[in-house]
Amino acid sequence: MQALAISPKGKLLASGSEDGQVRLWDFQTQRLLHTLSTKESRVSAVGFQQQGAHLFLAAGGDKQTLKLWQVHSAVPVTEAQSAAQSAVDSQPDSLSRKSFARKIFIRPVRTYRGYTDGIRALSYLGTQHVISGGDSRELSVWDSASGEHKANLSLHQGRIWAIALDKRNARIASASDDHTIRLWDANTGQCLTTFAEHTSWVRAIDFSRRGRLLASGGDDATLRIWNTTSGYCVKTMSHSHHWIHSVAFDPTNSRYVISGGDEKIVRYWRRKEDCSNPMAQHEHRICSVAFSPAGALVASGSDDSTVIVWDVAQNEQRYHFKDSELGIKTVTFSPDGRYLAAAGEDQIVYLWELRSPDQIDPPKTCRKLRPQSLVGLAGGIRASAFSPNGKSLISGGLDATIRIADLTGLAPDKTPTLKPLIQPDRPYENIEIEGIKGLNPLQVSTLLSLGAVSRKKSLFL
């Protein structure tokens, strides 16, 4: 079960689930009235809307579509003979006490299509290229200086949630909601092998330091360790039924792995002992975890809008940051461990200078890297990465735009901006839509993402 909604008058219940179905229930009798197919892999949101005498049901899922139905109720003739009951029954959202005698009719109204191929995973591929993945189901390679598109790697049948790089052996790993992990040759683009033992979406992957092992986690609540040479899963670990959203190998010792997810706790796994210890605890699901380059610190970002930095050796919290008002979706350390970056729903990259692992006092300032332009912002950041030399940082999100910030020569009074490096075609660039009547919120969001402008700038700011 992914979503629930009760009609305004409390007589109908709608549910959305992982099988892509929306089910409509009589809330009083708990009787199933209708099963509606959405052609989604998963329904993540349902809702009712009463407009005058009309009741509408909407549902959305993972293929960026929103389906809208009108709900009608009809009464058998024998029951309609009562004038008092007919007055009640005239409301589309009302069911008679004898609910078994009433028929509910569903009429499809419209299907709204998604408008962007959001970016959910991002990394530098060497110094001259950037690789991204997301809703397009493809891995895309771009020139890191010009933003020119270089190549696509296309075999996944679902969205790509995570990318990992094995620099030592020039390999790329990608994880998808098609339940698979694919291993690619970074030089030729050839798919080397497919790992397919997860039973649900795979949301997180990371290579061990030498690339011999790959850790993965996802919606089947398992943390799996793979031998990247043989392609076999050599270890499956699980602590609860909660989904795993992020994993990371200790960069200094492949015996240790961290994970975070819906359990709201960062877990520190001892791979050979098949056990884990709790670390940082958040108030909401953990979307991202990361080790510092030396393995001394662990950072976690959560939908509770906080970032926690944990001291591994002392097994205690080092810092607690709450500079954002919205959820944090990605955390990452710079290659030298000097900076920690976090980003999420508000389209801002937060940058803290840690100086050294021995620094006890929290950083006094937090730099906020904002987009150079607010035009077209229509979704949060889902991924970020430092360049190999630490002189630049890239971010990507649901507006299908990759932005870059120059971190060269950061001064105390200097805060870089995020400039577009790669962005989708925007046919409504700079067209003013403020004051246009009749646009619903979905249409406004779509036009903003395609370049239109409004004094409100964005639905998310």
ZAMARGU-4260 file (C-alpha; in steps of 0.2 Angstrom, whole numbers, plus 5000, padded with zeros to 4 digits):
<rodrens>
0) 5000/5000/5000 | 5007/5017/4995 | 4993/5030/4996 | 4976/5032/5004 | 4963/5045/5003
5) 4945/5048/5010 | 4932/5057/5000 | 4926/5074/5007 | 4911/5067/5015 | 4920/5051/5022
10) 4910/5038/5013 | 4923/5032/5000 | 4941/5026/5002 | 4954/5026/4988 | 4970/5016/4989
15) 4985/5015/4978 | 4998/5001/4978 | 5014/4994/4971 | 5004/4984/4958 | 4999/5000/4949
20) 4980/4998/4954 | 4969/5011/4962 | 4955/5003/4972 | 4939/5011/4978 | 4931/5005/4994
25) 4915/5008/5003 | 4922/5016/5019 | 4907/5010/5030 | 4906/4992/5024 | 4924/4990/5018
30) 4917/4983/5002 | 4928/4984/4987 | 4918/4994/4974 | 4930/4996/4959 | 4948/4992/4954
35) 4956/5004/4942 | 4971/5001/4931 | 4983/5016/4930 | 4997/5007/4919 | 5009/5013/4932
40) 5022/5002/4940 | 5017/5009/4957 | 5004/5022/4962 | 5012/5034/4975 | 4997/5047/4977
45) 4978/5047/4977 | 4966/5061/4981 | 4948/5066/4980 | 4941/5083/4975 | 4923/5089/4976
50) 4918/5103/4964 | 4900/5107/4966 | 4890/5092/4963 | 4904/5083/4955 | 4917/5071/4964
55) 4934/5068/4956 | 4947/5055/4960 | 4965/5057/4954 | 4980/5046/4955 | 4998/5047/4950
60) 5013/5036/4950 | 5031/5033/4944 | 5029/5036/4925 | 5025/5054/4927 | 5006/5053/4923
65) 4991/5059/4933 | 4975/5050/4929 | 4958/5059/4933 | 4941/5050/4935 | 4924/5056/4939
70) 4914/5046/4952 | 4895/5044/4950 | 4883/5036/4961 | 4866/5029/4956 | 4852/5022/4966
75) 4840/5008/4962 | 4822/5013/4958 | 4815/5004/4974 | 4826/5015/4985 | 4824/5031/4975
80) 4805/5031/4979 | 4809/5039/4996 | 4811/5058/4993 | 4821/5060/5008 | 4833/5047/5003
85) 4834/5054/4986 | 4840/5071/4992 | 4854/5062/5001 | 4858/5051/4986 | 4859/5066/4974
90) 4877/5070/4981 | 4890/5060/4972 | 4900/5057/4987 | 4885/5050/4997 | 4881/5031/5000
95) 4865/5025/5007 | 4866/5015/5023 | 4862/5000/5013 | 4878/5002/5003 | 4876/4985/4995
100) 4861/4992/4985 | 4871/5007/4978 | 4881/5007/4962 | 4896/5017/4959 | 4901/5022/4942
105) 4918/5028/4937 | 4921/5038/4921 | 4939/5042/4915 | 4941/5061/4912 | 4959/5064/4907
110) 4977/5058/4908 | 4990/5071/4911 | 5007/5067/4905 | 5024/5071/4914 | 5035/5084/4907
115) 5053/5081/4911 | 5065/5067/4913 | 5071/5071/4930 | 5089/5067/4936 | 5090/5056/4951
120) 5109/5051/4950 | 5124/5060/4945 | 5143/5059/4945 | 5159/5065/4937 | 5166/5052/4925
125) 5184/5057/4925 | 5188/5075/4924 | 5181/5079/4906 | 5164/5070/4907 | 5148/5070/4918
130) 5136/5055/4919 | 5118/5056/4924 | 5103/5044/4926 | 5085/5046/4931 | 5067/5045/4924
135) 5073/5043/4906 | 5079/5026/4910 | 5095/5030/4901 | 5113/5034/4907 | 5118/5050/4898
140) 5136/5056/4896 | 5140/5074/4894 | 5155/5085/4892 | 5159/5093/4909 | 5165/5110/4901
145) 5152/5113/4887 | 5138/5102/4892 | 5138/5094/4875 | 5129/5077/4874 | 5141/5062/4871
150) 5132/5046/4873 | 5118/5036/4880 | 5118/5019/4888 | 5101/5011/4886 | 5096/4994/4893
155) 5086/4997/4909 | 5067/4995/4909 | 5064/5007/4923 | 5070/5023/4931 | 5088/5024/4936
160) 5090/5028/4955 | 5109/5027/4958 | 5126/5027/4949 | 5142/5021/4956 | 5160/5022/4948
165) 5174/5009/4949 | 5188/5021/4944 | 5202/5007/4946 | 5194/4996/4934 | 5185/5009/4923
170) 5167/5002/4926 | 5150/5010/4929 | 5136/5003/4939 | 5118/5008/4938 | 5103/5003/4949
175) 5085/5004/4943 | 5067/5001/4948 | 5067/4987/4935 | 5074/4977/4950 | 5091/4976/4942
180) 5109/4982/4943 | 5119/4984/4927 | 5138/4984/4926 | 5145/4994/4911 | 5162/4996/4903
185) 5166/5015/4905 | 5177/5015/4889 | 5166/5006/4877 | 5149/5008/4885 | 5146/4989/4884
190) 5135/4981/4897 | 5146/4968/4906 | 5134/4959/4917 | 5117/4961/4925 | 5113/4958/4944
195) 5095/4953/4946 | 5092/4945/4963 | 5083/4960/4971 | 5064/4957/4971 | 5059/4976/4971
200) 5067/4993/4966 | 5085/4995/4968 | 5088/5012/4975 | 5107/5012/4981 | 5124/5005/4975
205) 5142/5008/4979 | 5158/5000/4975 | 5171/4994/4987 | 5188/5003/4986 | 5196/4991/4974
210) 5180/4988/4965 | 5180/4969/4969 | 5163/4971/4978 | 5147/4981/4975 | 5134/4985/4989
215) 5116/4987/4985 | 5100/4991/4994 | 5082/4994/4989 | 5063/4992/4992 | 5065/4973/4996
220) 5073/4979/5013 | 5089/4969/5009 | 5107/4975/5009 | 5116/4964/4996 | 5135/4962/4993
225) 5140/4956/4975 | 5156/4949/4968 | 5158/4960/4953 | 5170/4947/4944 | 5158/4932/4946
230) 5142/4942/4946 | 5136/4932/4961 | 5128/4939/4977 | 5139/4933/4990 | 5130/4941/5005
235) 5112/4946/5009 | 5109/4956/5025 | 5093/4963/5033 | 5088/4971/5049 | 5070/4976/5046
240) 5057/4977/5033 | 5061/4996/5029 | 5066/5001/5012 | 5085/5006/5010 | 5088/5022/5000
245) 5107/5024/5001 | 5122/5013/5005 | 5141/5017/5005 | 5157/5006/5008 | 5170/5012/5020
250) 5183/5019/5008 | 5197/5012/5019 | 5190/4995/5023 | 5178/4985/5013 | 5172/4975/5028
255) 5161/4989/5033 | 5146/4997/5024 | 5133/5010/5030 | 5115/5011/5025 | 5100/5023/5027
260) 5082/5023/5023 | 5064/5022/5030 | 5070/5015/5046 | 5077/5033/5050 | 5093/5026/5057
265) 5110/5025/5049 | 5116/5007/5051 | 5135/5002/5051 | 5136/4985/5045 | 5150/4972/5048
270) 5150/4962/5032 | 5159/4947/5038 | 5150/4946/5055 | 5133/4949/5046 | 5127/4961/5060
275) 5125/4980/5061 | 5125/4994/5074 | 5114/5010/5074 | 5123/5026/5071 | 5113/5043/5068
280) 5095/5043/5070 | 5083/5055/5061 | 5065/5060/5063 | 5061/5055/5045 | 5067/5043/5032
285) 5086/5045/5027 | 5088/5048/5009 | 5107/5049/5008 | 5123/5043/5017 | 5141/5046/5014
290) 5158/5042/5021 | 5172/5055/5022 | 5187/5051/5011 | 5197/5045/5026 | 5182/5035/5033
295) 5182/5045/5049 | 5165/5053/5047 | 5148/5048/5041 | 5136/5061/5035 | 5117/5057/5033
300) 5103/5068/5025 | 5085/5066/5029 | 5068/5072/5024 | 5067/5079/5041 | 5078/5093/5033
305) 5093/5089/5044 | 5111/5083/5041 | 5120/5073/5054 | 5139/5070/5054 | 5144/5055/5065
310) 5161/5052/5072 | 5165/5033/5067 | 5179/5031/5080 | 5170/5039/5095 | 5153/5032/5089
315) 5145/5049/5093 | 5137/5063/5084 | 5149/5077/5079 | 5138/5089/5070 | 5119/5092/5068
320) 5115/5104/5054 | 5097/5111/5051 | 5100/5125/5038 | 5086/5120/5026 | 5067/5120/5029
325) 5064/5106/5017 | 5070/5088/5014 | 5088/5084/5011 | 5090/5071/4997 | 5109/5070/4994
330) 5125/5072/5005 | 5143/5071/4998 | 5160/5075/5004 | 5173/5084/4994 | 5188/5073/4988
335) 5200/5081/5001 | 5186/5080/5015 | 5187/5098/5018 | 5169/5102/5013 | 5152/5094/5015
340) 5138/5097/5003 | 5119/5094/5005 | 5105/5098/4994 | 5086/5094/4992 | 5069/5100/4989
345) 5073/5119/4990 | 5085/5118/4975 | 5099/5125/4986 | 5116/5117/4989 | 5122/5119/5007
350) 5141/5119/5009 | 5150/5118/5026 | 5169/5119/5028 | 5174/5105/5040 | 5193/5109/5039
355) 5199/5093/5047 | 5192/5077/5054 | 5198/5083/5071 | 5188/5099/5071 | 5176/5098/5086
360) 5167/5115/5085 | 5154/5115/5071 | 5157/5126/5056 | 5152/5144/5060 | 5145/5148/5043
365) 5135/5138/5029 | 5137/5144/5011 | 5120/5143/5001 | 5123/5140/4983 | 5108/5145/4974
370) 5103/5143/4956 | 5108/5158/4945 | 5091/5160/4938 | 5074/5155/4946 | 5066/5153/4929
375) 5060/5135/4926 | 5063/5128/4944 | 5050/5115/4946 | 5057/5101/4957 | 5070/5098/4970
380) 5089/5092/4969 | 5091/5073/4969 | 5110/5071/4966 | 5126/5081/4968 | 5144/5078/4966
385) 5161/5086/4967 | 5174/5086/4953 | 5189/5074/4956 | 5200/5090/4960 | 5186/5097/4971
390) 5186/5114/4961 | 5168/5112/4955 | 5152/5105/4961 | 5137/5099/4950 | 5119/5096/4955
395) 5104/5088/4946 | 5086/5086/4950 | 5068/5084/4944 | 5068/5099/4932 | 5080/5089/4921
400) 5094/5102/4923 | 5112/5099/4928 | 5120/5115/4936 | 5138/5118/4941 | 5146/5129/4954
405) 5164/5135/4953 | 5173/5132/4970 | 5190/5139/4965 | 5197/5150/4978 | 5183/5151/4989
410) 5184/5167/5000 | 5174/5169/5017 | 5163/5182/5008 | 5161/5173/4992 | 5146/5161/4988
415) 5146/5154/4971 | 5130/5152/4961 | 5124/5136/4952 | 5124/5139/4933 | 5115/5128/4921
420) 5127/5116/4912 | 5114/5104/4904 | 5096/5108/4903 | 5081/5102/4893 | 5073/5111/4878
425) 5062/5125/4885 | 5050/5131/4871 | 5041/5144/4883 | 5057/5152/4888 | 5054/5169/4896
430) 5035/5169/4892 | 5026/5178/4906 | 5011/5168/4912 | 5007/5179/4928 | 4989/5184/4927
435) 4983/5171/4914 | 4967/5164/4920 | 4961/5145/4920 | 4978/5137/4923 | 4978/5124/4936
440) 4993/5121/4947 | 4999/5106/4936 | 4998/5117/4921 | 5008/5131/4929 | 5021/5119/4935
445) 5023/5112/4918 | 5024/5129/4910 | 5037/5135/4922 | 5048/5119/4919 | 5047/5123/4900
450) 5054/5141/4903 | 5039/5151/4907 | 5041/5165/4920 | 5029/5171/4934 | 5031/5183/4948
455) 5029/5168/4959 | 5045/5161/4950 | 5041/5143/4955 | 5029/5132/4965 | 5044/5126/4976
460) 5051/5142/4981
</rodrens>
